[in-house]
Amino acid sequence: MQIPTIDRRTFLKTVGGLSASALLAPGDLIAGSTVSGTGVPPVNPRKPNFLVIVADDQCFRTLNALNNTEVRTPNFDRLMKRGITFTHCFHQGSWTGAVCVASRAMMHTGRYLWDCGGNNCGTWPLLGESLQQAGYHTCAVGKWHNGDKTALRSFMTGKTIGPGFYASTPVNGFAYHRPRPGDPWTPWDPKYRGHWTPYSLWDIQPQSGGPRQAGPRYDRNQHACEMYSDSAVEMIGNLAAQPDSPFFLYVAWNAPHDPRQAPKEFVDMYPAEKIQVPPNFLPQHPFDIGADGRDEWLAPKIRTPEIVQVHRREYYALITYMDHQMGRIVDALDKSGQADNTFIIVTGDHGLAVGEHGLMGKQNLYDCSVRMPFILAGPGMTPGRQIDAKMYQHCLFPTICDLVGIAPPPTVQFPSLMPLLRGERSQLFDSMYCAYLKCQRSVRNDTHKLIVYPNAQRMQLFDVVNDPWEMKDLSADSANAGMISHLFAELQTLQETVADKLVLDPAMFGIKV
């Protein structure tokens, strides 16, 4: 196994050194077609704009039109109809319980987990910097969890930039261990702050004759989703007034991260008693996987179906409210006159358990937590197409560079999605690697996933084709010894590729190699 199966520079070389903009002129991707003829395809003289929208904690199983009719997502659904949906989008893991920090560091550097520069992305070239050098106006709205200096390097302007988490009550306060008798916390009451009172916001302010700087901090009394939508709509209006200057607008929600708060009309869409309990529900995880952090304290330690229904109700309500506010942003783009030359990329940083496997958070390597949505709509994208090939969300950086027609920095390690978009390859990765701290590692191919837990000295094997909810652990069946050995060897190879220094002893798990 090699990551990537084909690297970007090899790909560009094989097509004769054409620029990516020439390779991906509008219309070239219709029905997955390839460029025909021997001549150079026409180049679009206008560089495309980019609107990138990133959710926080959104599981891949939360799109009505794709896989969950229980949750209402009309604006995600319309973007799926306009563009291409990647159904198997993964992240590569985390060195911290705040999984979003690691995921976003990989997104903005294009580098593998263990060498992407830590919380603040180190000194690696960033996506926003690369686009600035290509003549783009880069701007940001919403969550930024990788340090002020990194944001100032990435974006020329920014509005209502917020922290990684809007706390409602102190840990173990009313917002935790819910539902419980006598707890008055409700997701629609602004007095419980959180998303209702976003704080420590700041703007990126251009300075004449000097470097950009972070504006003074301020607080707001407005739901964060609405506030971010207001800011994005305003920015789109300003950017559309300069049609000759291409833009990169990055909008990052704090939703549907807890505290999962939404207006009452959205919560009322989901009566708790009617919410489906996931088929892999458990009262608690059968063994310690090293994930007993703040996320797990949101609900009582022993879960019940009723507890899970309350939390999934609030999760879905916030997703639907976020979807509503995202619709305002897309509408503004459509009305701006820039939509026909703008790629819209909608994704998330990772997923969330919310009651699956006896867990509430994302500090695990089950699909509920390591997969997220990924939709790409824009010029030349085949409406309604789905791509089932495995990919990493962190391929976003080189893919955007290829769509622009610029070479990514040589430091970028993840490959572009161009070969999949063009239909020139059926897959980029033979298998997917994921890690959490030093206590979890996984490898997944097209048919099976192996998860190993070094601290617990346990392993799990799942048939992800016939058991997509990962309910039946096959690791104790001797008939699967060959598959386990194969996947474990693959995991060790991937560890070398991504510079994972954790030593895994097969004897620790009873694996014969």
C-alpha positions as CSV (number, residue, x, y, z in Angstrom):
1,M,0.0,0.0,0.0
2,Q,1.2,3.5,-0.9
3,I,-0.3,6.8,0.1
4,P,-1.2,8.3,-2.4
5,T,-1.6,5.6,-5.0
6,I,-0.7,8.2,-7.6
7,D,0.9,11.5,-6.7
8,R,-0.3,14.7,-8.2
9,R,2.9,15.6,-10.0
10,T,3.0,12.2,-11.7
11,F,-0.6,12.7,-12.8
12,L,0.1,16.1,-14.2
13,K,3.1,14.8,-16.0
14,T,1.1,12.0,-17.6
15,V,-1.2,14.5,-19.2
16,G,1.5,16.4,-20.9
17,G,2.1,19.1,-18.4
18,L,-1.2,20.9,-19.1
19,S,-2.3,23.3,-16.4
20,A,-5.1,22.1,-14.2
21,S,-7.3,25.0,-15.4
22,A,-6.9,23.7,-19.0
23,L,-7.7,20.1,-17.8
24,L,-10.8,21.2,-16.0
25,A,-12.4,23.8,-18.1
26,P,-16.2,24.0,-17.5
27,G,-18.0,21.1,-19.1
28,D,-15.0,18.8,-19.1
29,L,-16.4,16.8,-16.1
30,I,-19.9,16.3,-17.4
31,A,-20.7,12.6,-17.0
32,G,-17.2,11.9,-15.9
33,S,-15.8,12.5,-19.4
34,T,-12.2,13.0,-20.2
35,V,-10.7,15.5,-22.6
36,S,-11.0,14.3,-26.1
37,G,-8.9,15.0,-29.1
38,T,-5.2,15.9,-29.3
39,G,-5.4,19.6,-28.9
40,V,-5.2,21.6,-25.7
41,P,-8.7,22.2,-24.2
42,P,-9.7,25.9,-24.0
43,V,-8.8,27.6,-20.8
44,N,-11.4,29.6,-18.9
45,P,-9.9,33.1,-18.7
46,R,-11.6,33.7,-15.4
47,K,-10.2,32.0,-12.4
48,P,-12.9,30.2,-10.4
49,N,-14.1,31.4,-7.0
50,F,-14.4,29.1,-4.1
51,L,-16.9,28.9,-1.3
52,V,-15.8,26.3,1.3
53,I,-18.2,25.5,4.1
54,V,-17.1,23.3,7.0
55,A,-19.3,21.8,9.7
56,D,-18.1,20.8,13.1
57,D,-19.0,17.3,14.4
58,Q,-21.3,16.4,11.4
59,C,-21.5,12.6,10.9
60,F,-21.7,11.3,7.3
61,R,-25.1,9.8,8.1
62,T,-26.9,13.1,8.4
63,L,-27.9,13.9,4.8
64,N,-31.5,13.3,3.9
65,A,-31.0,12.7,0.2
66,L,-28.1,10.4,0.8
67,N,-28.6,8.2,3.8
68,N,-30.9,9.5,6.5
69,T,-34.5,10.5,5.7
70,E,-35.0,11.3,9.4
71,V,-33.0,14.5,9.3
72,R,-34.1,17.5,7.2
73,T,-31.3,18.9,5.1
74,P,-32.9,20.6,2.0
75,N,-29.9,22.8,1.2
76,F,-27.4,20.0,1.5
77,D,-29.7,18.0,-0.7
78,R,-29.9,20.7,-3.4
79,L,-26.1,21.0,-3.5
80,M,-25.9,17.2,-3.9
81,K,-28.2,17.6,-6.9
82,R,-26.0,20.4,-8.3
83,G,-22.7,18.6,-7.9
84,I,-20.7,15.5,-6.8
85,T,-21.0,13.8,-3.5
86,F,-18.1,11.7,-2.1
87,T,-19.7,9.0,0.0
88,H,-16.6,7.7,1.7
89,C,-14.8,10.8,3.0
90,F,-12.5,10.2,6.1
91,H,-10.2,12.1,8.3
92,Q,-6.8,10.7,9.4
93,G,-7.2,11.1,13.2
94,S,-6.0,13.3,16.0
95,W,-3.2,13.8,18.6
96,T,-5.7,15.6,20.9
97,G,-9.2,15.1,22.2
98,A,-10.2,18.3,20.3
99,V,-10.2,16.2,17.1
100,C,-11.2,19.3,15.0
101,V,-7.8,20.9,15.7
102,A,-5.9,18.1,14.0
103,S,-8.4,17.7,11.2
104,R,-8.3,21.4,10.3
105,A,-4.5,21.5,10.5
106,M,-4.4,18.7,7.9
107,M,-7.0,20.5,5.8
108,H,-5.0,23.8,5.7
109,T,-1.5,22.3,5.3
110,G,-2.4,19.3,3.1
111,R,0.0,17.2,5.3
112,Y,-0.4,13.9,7.1
113,L,-1.5,13.7,10.7
114,W,1.8,13.4,12.6
115,D,3.7,16.0,10.6
116,C,1.2,18.9,9.9
117,G,2.7,21.3,12.4
118,G,0.6,20.7,15.5
119,N,-2.2,23.0,16.8
120,N,-0.9,26.0,14.8
121,C,0.1,24.3,11.6
122,G,3.8,25.0,12.2
123,T,5.4,27.0,9.4
124,W,4.0,24.9,6.6
125,P,2.6,26.8,3.6
126,L,-1.2,27.1,4.0
127,L,-4.0,26.8,1.5
128,G,-5.0,30.5,1.9
129,E,-1.4,31.6,1.4
130,S,-1.1,29.6,-1.8
131,L,-4.3,31.1,-3.2
132,Q,-3.2,34.7,-2.2
133,Q,0.0,34.1,-4.3
134,A,-2.3,33.1,-7.2
135,G,-4.1,36.4,-7.0
136,Y,-7.1,35.4,-4.8
137,H,-8.8,37.5,-2.2
138,T,-9.0,35.1,0.7
139,C,-11.5,35.7,3.5
140,A,-12.9,33.9,6.5
141,V,-16.0,33.7,8.6
142,G,-16.6,31.6,11.7
143,K,-14.7,29.0,13.7
144,W,-10.9,29.1,13.6
145,H,-9.2,26.7,16.0
146,N,-5.5,26.8,14.8
147,G,-4.2,30.0,16.2
148,D,-4.6,33.7,15.3
149,K,-1.2,33.9,13.5
150,T,-2.3,31.1,11.2
151,A,-5.5,32.8,10.3
152,L,-3.7,36.0,9.6
153,R,-1.4,34.2,7.2
154,S,-4.3,32.5,5.5
155,F,-6.8,35.3,5.1
156,M,-6.7,38.9,3.8
157,T,-10.0,39.8,5.5
158,G,-12.2,38.1,8.1
159,K,-15.4,38.8,10.0
160,T,-16.9,37.2,13.2
161,I,-14.1,34.8,13.5
162,G,-14.7,32.7,16.6
163,P,-13.1,30.1,18.9
164,G,-13.3,26.4,18.7
165,F,-16.1,26.0,21.3
166,Y,-18.9,28.1,22.7
167,A,-19.4,26.9,26.3
168,S,-22.9,27.0,27.7
169,T,-22.4,26.1,31.4
170,P,-19.3,25.0,33.3
171,V,-18.4,21.3,33.0
172,N,-20.9,19.3,35.1
173,G,-23.3,22.2,35.0
174,F,-26.8,22.0,33.6
175,A,-25.6,21.4,30.0
176,Y,-24.0,18.1,31.1
177,H,-25.2,14.6,32.2
178,R,-28.5,15.3,30.4
179,P,-31.3,14.4,30.6
180,R,-31.6,14.2,34.3
181,P,-34.4,15.0,36.8
182,G,-34.6,18.7,37.7
183,D,-32.3,19.9,35.0
184,P,-33.8,23.0,33.4
185,W,-31.4,23.3,30.4
186,T,-33.2,23.6,27.1
187,P,-31.5,24.1,23.7
188,W,-33.7,27.1,22.7
189,D,-33.2,29.3,25.7
190,P,-30.6,32.0,25.0
191,K,-29.9,32.5,28.8
192,Y,-27.8,29.3,28.5
193,R,-25.3,31.1,26.3
194,G,-23.3,28.8,24.1
195,H,-24.3,29.2,20.5
196,W,-26.8,31.9,21.6
197,T,-24.1,34.2,22.9
198,P,-20.9,33.7,20.7
199,Y,-18.0,35.3,22.4
200,S,-14.3,36.2,21.8
201,L,-15.1,37.1,18.1
202,W,-12.6,39.1,16.1
203,D,-12.1,40.4,12.6
204,I,-9.1,40.4,10.3
205,Q,-8.4,44.0,9.5
206,P,-6.2,45.1,6.6
207,Q,-3.7,47.8,7.5
208,S,-2.5,50.2,4.9
209,G,1.2,49.9,4.5
210,G,1.5,47.2,7.2
211,P,0.6,43.6,8.0
212,R,-2.9,42.4,8.7
213,Q,-3.9,42.3,12.3
214,A,-6.6,40.8,14.5
215,G,-9.2,43.2,15.5
216,P,-10.3,43.6,19.1
217,R,-12.4,40.9,20.6
218,Y,-16.1,41.3,21.0
219,D,-19.2,39.3,22.0
220,R,-22.7,39.0,20.3
221,N,-26.2,38.2,21.4
222,Q,-27.2,36.2,18.3
223,H,-27.1,32.6,17.4
224,A,-23.7,31.8,15.9
225,C,-25.2,30.1,12.8
226,E,-27.2,33.1,12.0
227,M,-24.3,35.5,12.7
228,Y,-21.9,33.5,10.5
229,S,-24.5,33.5,7.7
230,D,-25.0,37.2,8.0
231,S,-21.3,37.7,7.8
232,A,-20.9,35.4,4.8
233,V,-23.8,37.0,2.9
234,E,-22.3,40.5,3.5
235,M,-18.9,39.3,2.3
236,I,-20.4,37.7,-0.9
237,G,-22.0,41.1,-1.7
238,N,-18.7,42.9,-1.2
239,L,-16.7,40.3,-3.3
240,A,-19.3,40.2,-6.1
241,A,-18.7,44.0,-6.5
242,Q,-15.2,43.1,-7.7
243,P,-16.0,40.4,-10.3
244,D,-12.5,40.6,-11.9
245,S,-10.9,39.5,-8.6
246,P,-11.3,35.8,-7.8
247,F,-12.1,35.0,-4.2
248,F,-11.8,32.2,-1.7
249,L,-14.4,32.4,1.1
250,Y,-14.0,30.0,4.0
251,V,-17.1,29.6,6.2
252,A,-16.7,27.4,9.3
253,W,-19.6,26.6,11.6
254,N,-19.4,25.7,15.2
255,A,-22.4,23.6,14.6
256,P,-23.5,20.9,15.2
257,H,-20.9,20.7,18.0
258,D,-22.3,20.9,21.5
259,P,-24.0,22.7,23.2
260,R,-26.5,21.6,20.5
261,Q,-28.7,24.6,20.6
262,A,-31.3,25.7,18.0
263,P,-34.5,27.8,17.9
264,K,-37.5,26.0,19.3
265,E,-39.2,25.7,16.0
266,F,-36.3,23.6,14.7
267,V,-36.1,21.4,17.9
268,D,-39.9,20.9,17.6
269,M,-39.4,19.3,14.2
270,Y,-37.9,16.3,16.0
271,P,-40.1,14.9,18.8
272,A,-37.8,12.9,21.0
273,E,-40.0,9.9,21.2
274,K,-40.0,9.5,17.4
275,I,-36.3,9.7,17.0
276,Q,-34.7,6.4,15.8
277,V,-32.2,4.8,18.1
278,P,-29.2,3.7,16.0
279,P,-29.0,-0.1,15.6
280,N,-25.5,-0.2,17.2
281,F,-26.8,1.5,20.4
282,L,-25.2,0.2,23.6
283,P,-25.7,1.3,27.2
284,Q,-21.9,1.8,27.4
285,H,-18.9,0.7,25.4
286,P,-17.8,-2.8,26.3
287,F,-14.3,-1.8,27.2
288,D,-12.2,1.3,27.9
289,I,-10.9,2.8,24.6
290,G,-9.4,5.9,26.1
291,A,-12.2,8.2,25.2
292,D,-13.5,9.4,28.5
293,G,-13.4,13.1,27.9
294,R,-15.8,16.1,28.0
295,D,-17.9,14.8,25.1
296,E,-18.8,11.7,27.0
297,W,-20.0,13.8,30.0
298,L,-22.8,15.3,28.1
299,A,-25.0,12.3,28.8
300,P,-25.3,10.1,31.9
301,K,-22.7,7.4,32.0
302,I,-25.1,4.5,31.3
303,R,-27.0,5.4,28.2
304,T,-30.6,4.5,27.6
305,P,-32.6,4.7,24.3
306,E,-34.5,7.7,25.8
307,I,-31.2,9.5,26.6
308,V,-29.9,8.9,23.0
309,Q,-33.2,10.1,21.5
310,V,-32.9,13.5,23.4
311,H,-29.4,14.0,22.2
312,R,-30.0,13.0,18.6
313,R,-33.1,15.2,18.6
314,E,-31.0,18.2,19.5
315,Y,-28.2,17.1,17.1
316,Y,-30.6,16.9,14.2
317,A,-32.3,20.2,15.1
318,L,-29.0,22.0,15.0
319,I,-28.0,20.4,11.7
320,T,-31.3,21.5,10.2
321,Y,-30.8,25.0,11.5
322,M,-27.3,25.1,10.1
323,D,-28.6,23.8,6.8
324,H,-31.2,26.7,6.8
325,Q,-28.5,29.3,7.4
326,M,-26.3,27.7,4.7
327,G,-29.2,28.1,2.3
328,R,-29.0,31.8,2.9
329,I,-25.4,31.8,1.9
330,V,-25.9,29.8,-1.3
331,D,-28.9,32.0,-2.2
332,A,-26.7,35.1,-1.8
333,L,-24.1,33.5,-4.1
334,D,-26.8,32.6,-6.7
335,K,-28.0,36.2,-6.7
336,S,-24.6,37.7,-6.9
337,G,-23.9,36.8,-10.5
338,Q,-20.8,34.7,-9.4
339,A,-22.4,31.3,-9.0
340,D,-21.6,30.0,-12.5
341,N,-17.9,30.6,-11.8
342,T,-17.8,29.4,-8.2
343,F,-17.0,26.0,-6.8
344,I,-18.9,25.2,-3.6
345,I,-17.3,22.6,-1.3
346,V,-19.3,21.5,1.7
347,T,-17.7,19.2,4.2
348,G,-17.0,18.7,7.9
349,D,-14.0,18.1,10.1
350,H,-15.1,14.7,11.5
351,G,-18.2,12.9,12.7
352,L,-19.8,12.1,16.0
353,A,-21.2,9.1,17.8
354,V,-24.2,10.6,19.6
355,G,-25.2,7.3,21.1
356,E,-23.6,4.8,18.7
357,H,-21.5,2.1,20.4
358,G,-22.4,3.5,23.8
359,L,-20.4,6.7,23.0
360,M,-21.3,10.3,22.6
361,G,-18.1,11.9,21.2
362,K,-15.7,11.7,18.3
363,Q,-12.7,10.3,20.2
364,N,-13.1,6.9,18.5
365,L,-12.4,5.2,15.2
366,Y,-15.8,3.9,14.3
367,D,-17.3,5.2,11.0
368,C,-19.7,7.5,12.8
369,S,-16.7,9.6,14.0
370,V,-14.1,9.2,11.2
371,R,-16.4,9.9,8.2
372,M,-18.0,13.2,7.2
373,P,-19.9,14.7,4.3
374,F,-18.1,16.0,1.2
375,I,-19.9,17.7,-1.6
376,L,-18.3,19.5,-4.6
377,A,-20.6,21.6,-6.8
378,G,-19.6,24.1,-9.5
379,P,-18.5,24.5,-13.1
380,G,-18.4,21.2,-15.0
381,M,-19.5,19.1,-12.0
382,T,-21.9,16.3,-13.0
383,P,-25.2,17.0,-11.3
384,G,-26.2,14.3,-8.8
385,R,-23.1,12.2,-9.3
386,Q,-21.8,10.1,-6.4
387,I,-18.3,8.8,-6.0
388,D,-17.8,5.9,-3.6
389,A,-14.0,5.7,-3.8
390,K,-12.3,6.2,-0.4
391,M,-10.8,9.6,0.1
392,Y,-9.5,12.0,2.8
393,Q,-11.2,15.3,3.5
394,H,-7.6,16.7,3.6
395,C,-7.4,16.2,-0.2
396,L,-9.2,19.5,-0.3
397,F,-6.0,21.6,-0.5
398,P,-4.4,20.0,-3.6
399,T,-7.8,19.7,-5.3
400,I,-8.5,23.4,-5.0
401,C,-5.0,24.1,-6.4
402,D,-5.7,21.8,-9.4
403,L,-9.1,23.5,-10.0
404,V,-7.3,26.9,-10.0
405,G,-4.5,25.7,-12.2
406,I,-1.6,26.2,-9.8
407,A,0.9,23.7,-8.4
408,P,0.4,23.1,-4.6
409,P,3.4,23.7,-2.4
410,P,5.8,20.7,-2.5
411,T,5.1,20.2,1.2
412,V,1.5,19.0,0.4
413,Q,1.3,15.2,0.9
414,F,-2.4,14.4,0.3
415,P,-3.3,13.8,-3.4
416,S,-5.7,15.8,-5.5
417,L,-9.2,14.3,-6.2
418,M,-8.7,15.2,-9.9
419,P,-8.2,11.6,-11.1
420,L,-11.5,10.6,-9.4
421,L,-13.3,13.6,-10.7
422,R,-12.1,13.0,-14.2
423,G,-13.0,9.3,-14.1
424,E,-9.4,8.4,-14.8
425,R,-9.0,6.3,-11.7
426,S,-11.4,4.2,-9.7
427,Q,-9.6,4.8,-6.4
428,L,-6.7,6.8,-4.9
429,F,-6.2,4.7,-1.8
430,D,-6.1,1.0,-1.2
431,S,-6.8,1.5,2.5
432,M,-7.4,4.2,5.0
433,Y,-5.4,4.9,8.1
434,C,-6.7,6.6,11.3
435,A,-5.4,7.2,14.8
436,Y,-6.4,8.6,18.1
437,L,-3.7,9.6,20.6
438,K,-1.7,6.5,21.5
439,C,-4.7,4.4,22.4
440,Q,-6.3,3.6,19.0
441,R,-5.3,2.8,15.5
442,S,-7.3,1.5,12.5
443,V,-6.9,0.5,8.9
444,R,-9.8,0.0,6.5
445,N,-9.9,-1.5,3.0
446,D,-12.9,-1.9,0.7
447,T,-14.3,-4.8,2.7
448,H,-13.0,-4.8,6.3
449,K,-11.8,-2.5,9.1
450,L,-9.4,-3.5,11.8
451,I,-9.2,-1.4,15.0
452,V,-6.5,-2.0,17.6
453,Y,-6.4,-0.6,21.1
454,P,-2.8,-0.8,22.5
455,N,-3.7,0.3,26.0
456,A,-6.6,-2.2,26.3
457,Q,-4.7,-4.8,24.3
458,R,-7.9,-5.5,22.3
459,M,-8.8,-5.5,18.7
460,Q,-11.9,-5.5,16.6
461,L,-12.6,-6.6,13.0
462,F,-15.7,-5.5,11.1
463,D,-17.0,-6.5,7.7
464,V,-17.9,-3.0,6.5
465,V,-19.8,-4.2,3.5
466,N,-22.3,-6.5,5.3
467,D,-22.1,-4.8,8.6
468,P,-21.9,-1.0,7.9
469,W,-23.0,-0.1,11.5
470,E,-20.0,-2.1,12.8
471,M,-22.0,-4.2,15.2
472,K,-20.4,-7.7,14.9
473,D,-16.8,-8.0,15.9
474,L,-15.2,-10.8,13.9
475,S,-11.8,-10.8,15.4
476,A,-12.3,-13.9,17.6
477,D,-13.2,-16.1,14.7
478,S,-10.1,-18.1,13.6
479,A,-11.4,-18.1,10.0
480,N,-10.5,-14.4,9.9
481,A,-6.9,-14.8,11.0
482,G,-5.6,-14.2,7.5
483,M,-7.5,-11.0,7.0
484,I,-6.4,-9.7,10.4
485,S,-2.7,-10.5,9.7
486,H,-3.1,-8.8,6.3
487,L,-4.7,-5.7,7.7
488,F,-2.2,-5.4,10.6
489,A,0.7,-5.5,8.1
490,E,-1.1,-2.9,6.1
491,L,-1.5,-0.7,9.2
492,Q,2.2,-1.0,10.0
493,T,3.1,0.1,6.4
494,L,0.7,3.0,6.7
495,Q,2.3,4.0,10.0
496,E,5.7,4.3,8.2
497,T,4.1,6.4,5.4
498,V,2.5,8.9,7.8
499,A,5.4,9.0,10.3
500,D,3.5,7.4,13.1
501,K,6.1,6.5,15.8
502,L,3.8,4.3,17.9
503,V,5.2,0.7,18.0
504,L,2.5,-1.9,17.6
505,D,3.5,-5.4,18.7
506,P,1.2,-8.0,17.0
507,A,1.6,-10.4,20.0
508,M,-0.1,-7.7,22.1
509,F,-3.3,-8.5,20.2
510,G,-2.7,-12.2,19.6
511,I,-2.0,-11.6,15.9
512,K,0.3,-14.1,14.1
513,V,2.4,-12.5,11.3
